[in-house]
């Protein structure tokens, strides 16, 4: 099994999407002036969310709504809600973070990274492994519950929050969660794909299928630049315990996803994707919510952890590990 993991990891490391991420990371670390304009980066993000959501909706339309889909959605909700509690406990044991920062970091590890999900989908396609398209819907429902868990943990354990008597702007927070642009686009594209079905896909297939990997490469180039700049500016926050947590927690999350997928009866590809969702860490939706809900938490810590440690780990080693485990089970 170890040989299989190493072989898959080696193949993954030599794939264009990983190499472009590495290029961006290296360029940022050596202080190159290479950059992707913000408008272009946002356009790439919009394209990826639109394409993955639409194709997922078409897959559900073709497959139909059944018990496995419903159980997968429920499993996603439960995983997203519970994983921050495991993350919070680990952080309190492995690091010296105070309760407020630990809660903020923990919330990222129950939510998901849609780009990690897309990268796992790309790896499955390269291996010729099919997966359930409706897991895009599972990805969408896993965004918000972790944020609520993080807020409960902060309110329960953070003396700073209690002493300051901080009043949550619940209206603004829930608007941030429910109407976050990435969630709106992903869910909206999914619904449109579901309504239009295979016929709708055939009409725009040349736009969202063939160019997909090329766009993903450019997006990961930008992600590498962002991660490298974050590591360069916030490296002093990365104590050994935090770095170890950023590697151990995805593995714990993936095992929880593996158990859930086995109970539901997902295919090997679907199992890998649910493991990947459970192992990933948000760097878009949760940071936006944390800025509203926990402004005292240090964004340099939670952003560097999710984007600088866990994201590269999942891209290079995590996804091949999850695929090997799923194939064995």
C-alpha positions as a Markdown table, in Angstrom:
| # | Residue | x | y | z |
|---|---|---|---|---|
| 1 | Unk | 0.0 | 0.0 | 0.0 |
| 2 | Unk | 2.9 | 2.4 | 0.8 |
| 3 | Unk | 4.3 | 1.7 | -2.6 |
| 4 | Unk | 1.0 | 2.5 | -4.2 |
| 5 | Unk | 0.7 | 5.8 | -2.3 |
| 6 | Unk | 4.2 | 6.8 | -3.2 |
| 7 | Unk | 3.6 | 6.0 | -6.9 |
| 8 | Unk | 0.3 | 8.0 | -7.0 |
| 9 | Unk | 2.0 | 10.9 | -5.1 |
| 10 | Unk | 4.9 | 10.8 | -7.7 |
| 11 | Unk | 2.4 | 10.9 | -10.6 |
| 12 | Unk | 0.4 | 13.7 | -8.9 |
| 13 | Unk | 3.5 | 15.8 | -8.3 |
| 14 | Unk | 4.3 | 15.6 | -12.0 |
| 15 | Unk | 0.8 | 16.7 | -13.1 |
| 16 | Unk | 0.5 | 20.2 | -14.6 |
| 17 | Unk | -1.9 | 21.4 | -11.9 |
| 18 | Unk | 0.6 | 20.6 | -9.1 |
| 19 | Unk | 3.6 | 21.9 | -11.0 |
| 20 | Unk | 1.8 | 25.2 | -11.6 |
| 21 | Unk | 1.0 | 25.5 | -7.9 |
| 22 | Unk | 4.7 | 24.8 | -7.2 |
| 23 | Unk | 5.7 | 27.5 | -9.7 |
| 24 | Unk | 3.5 | 30.1 | -8.0 |
| 25 | Unk | 4.8 | 29.1 | -4.6 |
| 26 | Unk | 8.4 | 29.2 | -5.6 |
| 27 | Unk | 7.9 | 32.6 | -7.4 |
| 28 | Unk | 6.4 | 34.1 | -4.3 |
| 29 | Unk | 9.1 | 32.7 | -2.0 |
| 30 | Unk | 11.9 | 34.2 | -4.1 |
| 31 | Unk | 10.0 | 37.5 | -4.3 |
| 32 | Unk | 9.5 | 37.4 | -8.0 |
| 33 | Unk | 7.2 | 40.1 | -9.4 |
| 34 | Unk | 5.1 | 37.4 | -11.1 |
| 35 | Unk | 1.4 | 38.1 | -10.3 |
| 36 | Unk | -2.1 | 37.2 | -11.6 |
| 37 | Unk | -4.3 | 40.3 | -11.8 |
| 38 | Unk | -7.0 | 40.3 | -9.1 |
| 39 | Unk | -9.8 | 40.6 | -11.8 |
| 40 | Unk | -8.3 | 37.6 | -13.7 |
| 41 | Unk | -8.0 | 35.5 | -10.6 |
| 42 | Unk | -11.6 | 36.2 | -9.7 |
| 43 | Unk | -12.7 | 35.3 | -13.3 |
| 44 | Unk | -10.8 | 32.0 | -13.0 |
| 45 | Unk | -12.5 | 31.3 | -9.7 |
| 46 | Unk | -15.9 | 32.1 | -11.1 |
| 47 | Unk | -15.3 | 29.7 | -14.1 |
| 48 | Unk | -14.3 | 26.8 | -11.9 |
| 49 | Unk | -17.2 | 27.2 | -9.5 |
| 50 | Unk | -19.6 | 27.5 | -12.5 |
| 51 | Unk | -18.2 | 24.5 | -14.3 |
| 52 | Unk | -18.0 | 22.1 | -11.4 |
| 53 | Unk | -21.5 | 23.1 | -10.1 |
| 54 | Unk | -23.1 | 22.8 | -13.6 |
| 55 | Unk | -21.6 | 19.4 | -14.3 |
| 56 | Unk | -22.6 | 18.2 | -10.8 |
| 57 | Unk | -26.2 | 19.3 | -11.5 |
| 58 | Unk | -26.3 | 17.5 | -14.8 |
| 59 | Unk | -25.0 | 14.3 | -13.2 |
| 60 | Unk | -27.8 | 14.4 | -10.6 |
| 61 | Unk | -30.3 | 15.1 | -13.3 |
| 62 | Unk | -29.1 | 12.1 | -15.2 |
| 63 | Unk | -28.8 | 9.9 | -12.1 |
| 64 | Unk | -31.9 | 10.9 | -10.2 |
| 65 | Unk | -32.5 | 11.7 | -6.6 |
| 66 | Unk | -32.2 | 8.7 | -4.4 |
| 67 | Unk | -31.5 | 7.6 | -0.8 |
| 68 | Unk | -27.8 | 7.6 | -1.3 |
| 69 | Unk | -27.9 | 11.3 | -2.3 |
| 70 | Unk | -29.9 | 12.2 | 0.7 |
| 71 | Unk | -27.7 | 10.2 | 3.0 |
| 72 | Unk | -24.6 | 11.8 | 1.5 |
| 73 | Unk | -26.0 | 15.3 | 2.2 |
| 74 | Unk | -26.8 | 14.4 | 5.8 |
| 75 | Unk | -23.3 | 12.9 | 6.2 |
| 76 | Unk | -21.8 | 16.1 | 4.9 |
| 77 | Unk | -23.7 | 18.2 | 7.3 |
| 78 | Unk | -22.8 | 16.0 | 10.3 |
| 79 | Unk | -19.1 | 15.9 | 9.3 |
| 80 | Unk | -18.9 | 19.7 | 8.8 |
| 81 | Unk | -20.5 | 20.3 | 12.2 |
| 82 | Unk | -18.4 | 17.8 | 14.2 |
| 83 | Unk | -14.9 | 18.1 | 12.7 |
| 84 | Unk | -14.3 | 21.5 | 14.2 |
| 85 | Unk | -14.7 | 20.0 | 17.7 |
| 86 | Unk | -12.0 | 17.4 | 16.9 |
| 87 | Unk | -9.8 | 20.2 | 15.5 |
| 88 | Unk | -10.3 | 22.4 | 18.5 |
| 89 | Unk | -9.4 | 19.6 | 20.9 |
| 90 | Unk | -6.2 | 18.8 | 18.9 |
| 91 | Unk | -5.2 | 22.5 | 18.7 |
| 92 | Unk | -5.6 | 22.9 | 22.5 |
| 93 | Unk | -3.3 | 19.9 | 23.1 |
| 94 | Unk | -0.8 | 20.4 | 20.3 |
| 95 | Unk | -0.4 | 24.2 | 20.2 |
| 96 | Unk | -0.3 | 27.2 | 22.5 |
| 97 | Unk | -3.2 | 29.0 | 20.7 |
| 98 | Unk | -5.7 | 30.7 | 22.9 |
| 99 | Unk | -9.3 | 29.5 | 22.7 |
| 100 | Unk | -10.4 | 32.3 | 20.3 |
| 101 | Unk | -7.7 | 31.6 | 17.7 |
| 102 | Unk | -8.1 | 27.8 | 18.1 |
| 103 | Unk | -11.9 | 28.2 | 17.5 |
| 104 | Unk | -11.3 | 30.3 | 14.4 |
| 105 | Unk | -8.7 | 27.8 | 13.0 |
| 106 | Unk | -11.0 | 24.8 | 13.9 |
| 107 | Unk | -13.8 | 26.3 | 11.8 |
| 108 | Unk | -11.7 | 26.1 | 8.7 |
| 109 | Unk | -11.2 | 22.4 | 9.2 |
| 110 | Unk | -14.8 | 21.5 | 9.2 |
| 111 | Unk | -15.6 | 23.5 | 6.1 |
| 112 | Unk | -14.2 | 22.7 | 2.6 |
| 113 | Unk | -11.8 | 23.8 | -0.1 |
| 114 | Unk | -13.6 | 23.6 | -3.4 |
| 115 | Unk | -10.3 | 23.8 | -5.3 |
| 116 | Unk | -9.0 | 20.7 | -3.4 |
| 117 | Unk | -12.2 | 19.0 | -4.4 |
| 118 | Unk | -11.7 | 19.9 | -8.0 |
| 119 | Unk | -8.1 | 18.7 | -7.9 |
| 120 | Unk | -9.3 | 15.4 | -6.5 |
| 121 | Unk | -11.8 | 15.2 | -9.3 |
| 122 | Unk | -9.1 | 15.8 | -11.8 |
| 123 | Unk | -6.9 | 13.0 | -10.3 |
| 124 | Unk | -9.9 | 10.6 | -10.5 |
| 125 | Unk | -10.4 | 11.4 | -14.1 |
| 126 | Unk | -6.8 | 10.8 | -14.9 |
| 127 | Unk | -7.0 | 7.4 | -13.3 |
| 128 | Unk | -10.3 | 6.6 | -15.1 |
| 129 | Unk | -12.3 | 6.3 | -11.9 |
| 130 | Unk | -15.9 | 7.4 | -11.9 |
| 131 | Unk | -17.6 | 9.3 | -9.0 |
| 132 | Unk | -21.0 | 10.5 | -8.0 |
| 133 | Unk | -21.6 | 14.0 | -9.5 |
| 134 | Unk | -24.0 | 14.9 | -6.6 |
| 135 | Unk | -21.0 | 15.3 | -4.3 |
| 136 | Unk | -20.9 | 18.9 | -5.5 |
| 137 | Unk | -24.1 | 19.4 | -3.6 |
| 138 | Unk | -22.4 | 17.8 | -0.5 |
| 139 | Unk | -19.6 | 20.3 | -0.9 |
| 140 | Unk | -22.0 | 23.1 | -0.9 |
| 141 | Unk | -23.8 | 22.0 | 2.3 |
| 142 | Unk | -20.5 | 21.5 | 4.1 |
| 143 | Unk | -19.5 | 25.2 | 3.9 |
| 144 | Unk | -21.7 | 26.6 | 6.7 |
| 145 | Unk | -22.1 | 24.2 | 9.6 |
| 146 | Unk | -18.4 | 24.4 | 10.6 |
| 147 | Unk | -18.8 | 28.2 | 11.0 |
| 148 | Unk | -21.6 | 27.7 | 13.5 |
| 149 | Unk | -19.5 | 25.2 | 15.4 |
| 150 | Unk | -16.5 | 27.6 | 15.5 |
| 151 | Unk | -18.8 | 30.3 | 16.9 |
| 152 | Unk | -20.1 | 28.0 | 19.6 |
| 153 | Unk | -16.6 | 27.0 | 20.6 |
| 154 | Unk | -15.5 | 30.6 | 20.8 |
| 155 | Unk | -18.5 | 31.6 | 22.9 |
| 156 | Unk | -18.0 | 28.6 | 25.2 |
| 157 | Unk | -14.3 | 28.7 | 25.8 |
| 158 | Unk | -13.0 | 32.1 | 25.0 |
| 159 | Unk | -12.7 | 34.3 | 28.1 |
| 160 | Unk | -11.7 | 37.2 | 25.9 |
| 161 | Unk | -15.1 | 37.1 | 24.1 |
| 162 | Unk | -16.9 | 36.7 | 27.4 |
| 163 | Unk | -15.1 | 39.5 | 29.1 |
| 164 | Unk | -15.6 | 41.9 | 26.2 |
| 165 | Unk | -19.3 | 41.0 | 26.1 |
| 166 | Unk | -19.0 | 40.9 | 22.3 |
| 167 | Unk | -22.4 | 41.0 | 20.6 |
| 168 | Unk | -22.6 | 39.0 | 17.5 |
| 169 | Unk | -24.1 | 40.7 | 14.5 |
| 170 | Unk | -26.1 | 37.6 | 13.7 |
| 171 | Unk | -27.9 | 39.1 | 10.7 |
| 172 | Unk | -24.6 | 40.2 | 9.0 |
| 173 | Unk | -23.0 | 36.8 | 9.9 |
| 174 | Unk | -25.7 | 34.6 | 8.5 |
| 175 | Unk | -25.9 | 36.8 | 5.4 |
| 176 | Unk | -22.1 | 36.3 | 5.0 |
| 177 | Unk | -22.5 | 32.6 | 5.3 |
| 178 | Unk | -25.6 | 32.0 | 3.2 |
| 179 | Unk | -25.0 | 34.5 | 0.5 |
| 180 | Unk | -21.2 | 34.2 | 0.1 |
| 181 | Unk | -20.5 | 34.5 | -3.6 |
| 182 | Unk | -18.8 | 31.1 | -3.9 |
| 183 | Unk | -21.8 | 29.3 | -2.4 |
| 184 | Unk | -24.3 | 31.2 | -4.4 |
| 185 | Unk | -22.5 | 30.5 | -7.7 |
| 186 | Unk | -21.8 | 26.8 | -6.9 |
| 187 | Unk | -25.4 | 26.1 | -5.8 |
| 188 | Unk | -26.9 | 28.2 | -8.5 |
| 189 | Unk | -24.9 | 26.5 | -11.2 |
| 190 | Unk | -25.8 | 23.1 | -9.7 |
| 191 | Unk | -29.5 | 23.9 | -9.9 |
| 192 | Unk | -29.2 | 25.2 | -13.5 |
| 193 | Unk | -27.3 | 22.0 | -14.5 |
| 194 | Unk | -30.0 | 19.9 | -12.8 |
| 195 | Unk | -32.8 | 21.7 | -14.6 |
| 196 | Unk | -31.2 | 21.7 | -18.0 |
| 197 | Unk | -29.8 | 18.2 | -17.8 |
| 198 | Unk | -27.5 | 16.4 | -20.4 |
| 199 | Unk | -29.1 | 18.5 | -23.2 |
| 200 | Unk | -27.9 | 21.7 | -21.5 |
| 201 | Unk | -24.4 | 20.3 | -21.0 |
| 202 | Unk | -24.2 | 19.4 | -24.7 |
| 203 | Unk | -24.9 | 23.0 | -25.6 |
| 204 | Unk | -21.9 | 24.4 | -23.6 |
| 205 | Unk | -19.7 | 21.4 | -23.3 |
| 206 | Unk | -16.9 | 22.9 | -25.4 |
| 207 | Unk | -16.7 | 25.8 | -22.9 |
| 208 | Unk | -16.8 | 23.9 | -19.5 |
| 209 | Unk | -15.2 | 20.5 | -20.3 |
| 210 | Unk | -12.2 | 20.9 | -22.6 |
| 211 | Unk | -10.7 | 24.1 | -21.1 |
| 212 | Unk | -11.3 | 23.1 | -17.5 |
| 213 | Unk | -7.9 | 21.7 | -16.7 |
| 214 | Unk | -6.1 | 24.6 | -18.3 |
| 215 | Unk | -8.1 | 27.1 | -16.3 |
| 216 | Unk | -7.4 | 25.1 | -13.1 |
| 217 | Unk | -3.7 | 25.3 | -13.8 |
| 218 | Unk | -3.8 | 29.1 | -14.0 |
| 219 | Unk | -5.9 | 29.3 | -10.9 |
| 220 | Unk | -3.4 | 27.1 | -9.0 |
| 221 | Unk | -0.6 | 29.2 | -10.2 |
| 222 | Unk | -2.3 | 32.1 | -8.5 |
| 223 | Unk | -3.0 | 30.0 | -5.4 |
| 224 | Unk | 0.7 | 29.2 | -5.2 |
| 225 | Unk | 1.5 | 32.9 | -5.3 |
| 226 | Unk | -1.0 | 33.6 | -2.5 |
| 227 | Unk | 0.3 | 30.7 | -0.4 |
| 228 | Unk | 3.9 | 31.7 | -0.9 |
| 229 | Unk | 3.3 | 35.3 | 0.1 |
| 230 | Unk | 1.4 | 34.1 | 3.2 |
| 231 | Unk | 4.2 | 31.8 | 4.2 |
| 232 | Unk | 6.8 | 34.5 | 3.7 |
| 233 | Unk | 4.9 | 37.1 | 5.8 |
| 234 | Unk | 3.5 | 34.8 | 8.5 |
| 235 | Unk | 6.2 | 32.2 | 8.9 |
| 236 | Unk | 6.9 | 33.3 | 12.5 |
| 237 | Unk | 3.4 | 32.1 | 13.5 |
| 238 | Unk | 4.1 | 28.5 | 12.3 |
| 239 | Unk | 5.4 | 26.7 | 15.4 |
| 240 | Unk | 6.1 | 22.9 | 15.0 |
| 241 | Unk | 2.8 | 22.0 | 16.8 |
| 242 | Unk | 0.8 | 24.1 | 14.3 |
| 243 | Unk | 2.6 | 22.6 | 11.3 |
| 244 | Unk | 2.0 | 19.1 | 12.6 |
| 245 | Unk | -1.7 | 19.9 | 13.2 |
| 246 | Unk | -2.0 | 21.1 | 9.6 |
| 247 | Unk | -0.9 | 17.6 | 8.4 |
| 248 | Unk | -2.6 | 15.4 | 11.1 |
| 249 | Unk | -6.0 | 17.0 | 11.0 |
| 250 | Unk | -6.6 | 16.4 | 7.3 |
| 251 | Unk | -5.8 | 12.7 | 7.8 |
| 252 | Unk | -8.2 | 12.5 | 10.7 |
| 253 | Unk | -10.9 | 14.3 | 8.6 |
| 254 | Unk | -10.3 | 11.9 | 5.7 |
| 255 | Unk | -10.8 | 8.9 | 7.9 |
| 256 | Unk | -14.1 | 10.3 | 9.2 |
| 257 | Unk | -15.1 | 10.8 | 5.6 |
| 258 | Unk | -14.0 | 7.2 | 4.8 |
| 259 | Unk | -16.2 | 5.8 | 7.5 |
| 260 | Unk | -19.2 | 7.9 | 6.4 |
| 261 | Unk | -18.7 | 6.9 | 2.7 |
| 262 | Unk | -18.5 | 3.2 | 3.6 |
| 263 | Unk | -21.7 | 3.4 | 5.7 |
| 264 | Unk | -23.5 | 5.1 | 2.8 |
| 265 | Unk | -22.1 | 2.8 | 0.1 |
| 266 | Unk | -20.4 | 5.3 | -2.1 |
| 267 | Unk | -18.3 | 4.2 | -5.0 |
| 268 | Unk | -14.5 | 4.3 | -4.8 |
| 269 | Unk | -14.4 | 7.7 | -6.6 |
| 270 | Unk | -17.2 | 9.1 | -4.4 |
| 271 | Unk | -15.4 | 7.8 | -1.3 |
| 272 | Unk | -12.2 | 9.7 | -2.4 |
| 273 | Unk | -14.2 | 12.9 | -2.9 |
| 274 | Unk | -16.0 | 12.7 | 0.5 |
| 275 | Unk | -12.6 | 12.0 | 2.1 |
| 276 | Unk | -11.1 | 15.0 | 0.3 |
| 277 | Unk | -14.0 | 17.3 | 1.4 |
| 278 | Unk | -13.6 | 16.1 | 5.0 |
| 279 | Unk | -9.8 | 16.6 | 4.9 |
| 280 | Unk | -9.7 | 20.0 | 3.2 |
| 281 | Unk | -9.7 | 23.4 | 4.9 |
| 282 | Unk | -11.6 | 26.5 | 3.8 |
| 283 | Unk | -9.7 | 29.6 | 2.7 |
| 284 | Unk | -12.6 | 31.5 | 1.1 |
| 285 | Unk | -15.9 | 31.2 | 2.9 |
| 286 | Unk | -14.8 | 30.7 | 6.5 |
| 287 | Unk | -12.2 | 33.5 | 6.5 |
| 288 | Unk | -14.9 | 35.9 | 5.3 |
| 289 | Unk | -17.2 | 34.7 | 8.0 |
| 290 | Unk | -14.5 | 34.9 | 10.7 |
| 291 | Unk | -13.7 | 38.5 | 9.8 |
| 292 | Unk | -17.4 | 39.3 | 10.7 |
| 293 | Unk | -17.9 | 37.0 | 13.6 |
| 294 | Unk | -14.5 | 36.8 | 15.3 |
| 295 | Unk | -12.7 | 39.9 | 14.4 |
| 296 | Unk | -10.3 | 39.5 | 17.3 |
| 297 | Unk | -9.0 | 36.2 | 15.9 |
| 298 | Unk | -5.7 | 36.5 | 14.0 |
| 299 | Unk | -6.2 | 35.9 | 10.3 |
| 300 | Unk | -2.5 | 35.4 | 9.7 |
| 301 | Unk | -2.8 | 32.2 | 11.7 |
| 302 | Unk | -5.9 | 30.6 | 10.2 |
| 303 | Unk | -5.2 | 31.7 | 6.6 |
| 304 | Unk | -1.6 | 30.5 | 6.7 |
| 305 | Unk | -2.7 | 27.2 | 8.2 |
| 306 | Unk | -5.4 | 26.4 | 5.6 |
| 307 | Unk | -3.7 | 27.8 | 2.5 |
| 308 | Unk | 0.0 | 27.5 | 3.4 |
| 309 | Unk | 0.1 | 24.1 | 5.1 |
| 310 | Unk | -3.0 | 21.9 | 4.6 |
| 311 | Unk | -3.8 | 22.9 | 1.0 |
| 312 | Unk | -0.3 | 22.0 | -0.3 |
| 313 | Unk | -0.3 | 18.8 | 1.8 |
| 314 | Unk | -3.6 | 17.7 | 0.3 |
| 315 | Unk | -2.6 | 18.5 | -3.3 |
| 316 | Unk | 0.7 | 16.6 | -3.1 |
| 317 | Unk | 0.3 | 13.7 | -0.6 |
| 318 | Unk | -3.2 | 13.8 | 0.8 |
| 319 | Unk | -5.2 | 13.0 | -2.4 |
| 320 | Unk | -3.0 | 10.0 | -3.4 |
| 321 | Unk | -3.3 | 8.8 | 0.2 |
| 322 | Unk | -7.1 | 9.1 | 0.2 |
| 323 | Unk | -7.3 | 7.3 | -3.1 |
| 324 | Unk | -5.2 | 4.4 | -1.9 |
| 325 | Unk | -7.2 | 4.0 | 1.3 |
| 326 | Unk | -10.5 | 4.1 | -0.6 |
| 327 | Unk | -9.2 | 1.4 | -3.1 |
| 328 | Unk | -8.1 | -0.8 | -0.2 |
| 329 | Unk | -11.4 | -0.5 | 1.6 |
